[in-house]
Amino acid sequence: MYVTIADFIYEWKREAMLTQKVLEGLTDNSLKQQVYSEGRTLGRIAWHLTTSIPDYLADFGLEINQVKKAESVPNSAKEIVETFKSVSSSAAEVIEQQWTDESLEKVQNAFGREETNAQILMGLIKHIIHHRGQVTVLMRQAGIKPFGVYGPPKEDWVQLGVESPPL
């Protein structure tokens, strides 16, 4: 759990950078990839991951600019990537400016549970990691090699001299 804002910011910047790298692999055409015929598209999940960050922070009392949401998901992967980069950077700035280390101990109602602000920030990171995983799977289904988040994707194991990735 986070004891200082600096602890959170360190992890946030790392996870945001990894998410940015994954999103940079998207193509305009890949945004149409669906989980299943009635399910969300890759673009919708990537856009949700992006736009939910300021919404989430605002729900817990932070003043942050919301993303102006169009009626639909952007058709441009570049727009999603650029928006994510801006939003994730803004989130770090807002948290550093508006909360203190002591703020992390404050308890709030978070989705029907009592949680400290430290737990709420952990929830934000878990949320982007969760959706980043979905994005990675859908990228594979769309024929795109995803960025290796916590290790290399299967194609890069060969370059490391491993013919079959470890189980």
ABEGO torsion letter per residue (X at the ends): XBABAAAAAAAAAAAAAAAAAAAAABBAAAAABBABAABBBAAAAAAAAAAAAAAAAAAAGBBBBBBBBBABBBABAAAAAAAAAAAAAAAAAAAAAABBAAAAABBBBBGGBBBBAAAAAAAAAAAAAAAAAAAAAAAAAAGBBBBBAAEBBAAAAAAAGBABBBX
